[in-house]
Amino acid sequence: DAGFFFFKQKTAYEMQRGLVGSEMCIRDRGKDIILLFDIDGTLTPSRGKVTPKMKKFLEDLIARGVGIAFVGGSDLVKLKEQLGEDLLMSSDYSFSENGVIAHKKGKLIGSSSIKDFMGEDRLKKFINFCLHYIAYLDIPIKRGTFIEYRTGMLNVSPIGRNCSQKEREDFFKYDNEHKVREKFIAVLNAEFPDYGLHLSIGGQISFDVFPEGWDKTYCLKYLTDYKEIHFFGDKTEKGGNDYEIFTDKRVIGHKVKDPD
C-alpha cells in the first residue's frame, strides 16, 4: 500500500539510538512530504561511506515513491564518495555545500560563490589570518590542508584534512575537551565582525565558513512545493551545522545520534 510506509527512526522526534531503530509511521500523500537527510554523522560516519544496510534502506524508500533529499557541507565529489553517485542521482534533490550547489535528479539547478560574495581582498585577508592562527596553535599534531576552498564556503581544519582516520578520531576527543574549534571561531568572529559570515562546527576536525544565510536552510528554497519537510541531522545543538535548519519553522526536525 503506497498510502503508508514505515520509516525507521530512533524515537518520535529525538532519534537517540541510531537511524534504524524504532518505527514511525508517516502517511505518503503523493509528493507532499520529503525526507531531508544530513550526511556526516547521520547517514554515514564522519567522511565515511554509507553502509550497504543503510543504502538499501534509502533505496527502498525511493522505490516506494518517498521524496528523498540529501544535504551536506562537503562538495559534490565527497558526497558521491560517501553515498554513491547512483543514490544521489536517484534521489529527488542533492544539496552539496549546504545547498549552495543544488541538483535535482542529478541536474544542476543552482550555484553561488563565496568568492563573489566576499571579493578577493577580503577572502585573502581572512585566509591569511586563519593560517597565521593555525601556525601558532599548540595542539598534539598537525598534518596538511588546513583550509579547503569550496565554491560556496571555506572549510577550516586546525589539525588539517590530511590526517588519518585514527588521528581524526583522536583530535575529535581532544577538541571535545579543549574546545579548539570553538575558541578559533570566537577569535574569527571578533576579528571579522563586519564580513557577514557565519561559522559553524561540523564533523570531527573542522568548521565551515560561509555567508550569513548560506547555512543548510539555504536548500529550503528549492523545496517550497512540499507541505512537510522532515529533516534528520546530528549536529543540531547551537553552533552545530545542523542547528539552523533543525530549528527552522519550515521543517520538522529529528535529532540523530549516529548512523548505527
N, C-alpha and C positions, 0 to 999 in steps of 0.2 A: 504494500500500500504506500503510494507516494505521499499520502497525507501526513504520515508520521515517520520519523526515524529516531533512533536512539543515539544521542551524542554523548560519548564517554567524557565525563569530567570529574573533577575531584570532589567538589561539594557544589551546592547550588550556585553561589556567586564568588566563593573564595576557594579555588581549587588548590588545596594544600598538599595533596599526596600524589602528584603526577598527573599528566594529561589524560591517561587512560585509567580510569578508576570507576567511581560510581556513575550512575546514569542520569542524564537529564533529557526529558522528552520535549522536543521542540517541534511545533507544527510547521510544516513547509507550505507556505502559502505562495506557490509559484516562485516568483523572484522577489518576494517582499523582504526576505531575510538573507543576510550574508554573514558568514563567519570569517572574521579577520584575525589572522594569526601573526603574532610576533614570531621570530625565528630563533635567535640565540637564547638559550635558556628556557624556551617554551617548547619548540618542536625538536630542537637539537641541542646537544651540549654546546657551550660557547665555542664558535668556529668549527664545530664538529659536523659530521654528516648525519642525516636523518637515518634512523634505523629502518630495516625492512618492515617491521611491525607497524611503526608509525606511518611510513609511506603508504602501506596497504590501507591503513585506516583512512587516510586522507583521500586516496584514490577511490575507496568505496563511497565516501561522501559525495565526491564529484560524480561518480557513476549514478548515484541516486538523484542527481539534479540539484544538489545543495549548492548554493552560492558560496564560493571559497575565494579568499584573497589572502595574500601574504604581504607583510610589511617589515622591513629591516633597515638598520642603519648602514649596513655594508653595501658595496657596489654590486652591480648585477652579476659580475663574474663570480664573486664569492657566494651569492645566493644560489647560483647554478651549481657550484661545488657542493653546497650543503644540502639542497633539496633535489637536485637533478633537473636538467632542462626540460625533461618530459613532464614533470609535475608542474613546473612553472607555466609551461605552455598550455596545459590542460585546465589550469585554474582560471577563474574569471578575471582576476587582476593580480598583478605582482608589482609591488612598490619597493624599489631599492632606494637607498639614501633617504629614508623616511617618506618616500613618495615624490620627492623632487624629480626622480626619474620614474615615470609611470608607464606600465604596459597593460594592455587589455588583450587577453587571448594571445599573448606573445608579440603584439604590435605596439610600438612606441606611440604614446598619446600625449606625453608631456615631459618637458625637461627645463630645468633652471640652473643657473651657475652662481656659486658663491663668489667667484672672481668678478663677475659683472656686478654683483651686489656691493662688494667691498671696494673694488678698484685695486690696481696693482700695488700702489704705495702703502695702503693700509694693510693689505694682505701680507706684504713683505715685512712690515713692521711687526705685525702680530706673530708671524712665524719666527722671526729673529728673536723676539722676546721669549717665546716658548723654548727654542733651542738653547738660549743662554740660561734659562731657568733649569732646564734638564741637565745642562753641563755641570752645574754646581749642586745638583740634587744628590744627597747621600743616601742611596738605597743599596741593598745587598749586591745586586748585579744589574748590568745594563747590556743590551745587545745592539740591535740596529733598527732602522726605520722607525724613528721616534715620531715623525709626522707623516701621515698619509694624506695626500691631496686627492679628494674625490670631486666629482662635478658639483654637488650641492653642499659639501661640507668639508671640514678638516677632521681627521681622527688623530688625536694626540695620545701617545703612549709613553709614560715615564720609563718603563723598562725596555721598550722597543718591540715592535711587532715580530721581529725575527727570533724571539725567544722560543724555546721548545715547549711542548705541552706541559712537561713537568715544571719548568721554570714559570710558565703561565699560572699554573695552579698554586705554586709557592708564593708568587707575587700577590695573587688574589687574597691569600691568607694574611700576608704581610700588610696589604693595603687595608683589609678589614680592621686590623689592629691600629695601624699608624695613620690611616686616612690620607695617604699620599695624594690621591686624585682629588679628594675633597678640598684639601689645602691648596693644591695647584689651581683649581677652579676659582677659589676665593681670591687668590692673588690676581688672576686674569680679569675677574670681574671688577676689581678695584683699579686695575691699570687701564682698562679699556671700557669705561662706563658708557661712553657715547658711541660705541661701534654698532649697537643694535644687534648684538649677538646673544645666542642662548647656548649654554654649555651644560651637558648632561652626561652622567656616568652610564656606561653600558658595557656589557660583557665583563671580562675579568681583568683586563690590563689597560684599558684606555677610556677616553671620554670623547664625545663628539662636540664639534663647534659648528654652529650654523646660524643663519639669520633668525631673529625672533619670528615665530610663527611657522618656521620650517621644521618643526618637530613632527612627530608621527600624525598629528592632526591634519597636516598638510594633505595627506592622501584622502581625507574625507570628502574633499570637494569633487572627487570622481565617483562617489557612492551615494549621491543625492536621490537616486531612484529607489533606494531601499527604505522600507519603513522601519526595519530593525537592523542595526549593525552590532553584532556581538564580537567584542574584542577580547583576545586572550593574550596575556603577557605576564612576564615575571618581574621586571624592574618597575613596579607600579608605585613604589614609595616616592615621596617628594625628592627630587634630584635625580631619580632614575629616568631612563629614556623612554619608559612606557607611561610615566605619570600623567602627562598632559592628555594623551588620548584615553587613558583609563578613566580619568575624571571628567572627560568631556560629556556634556549633556546629550550629545548626538549618538552616543554609543552606550551599550550595556556592557560593563566591564567585568571580566572574570580573571581573578588572580591565579597565576600558575607558580608552583614552587620549582618544578623541574620537569624535564620531558618524561621521566620514568613513572 
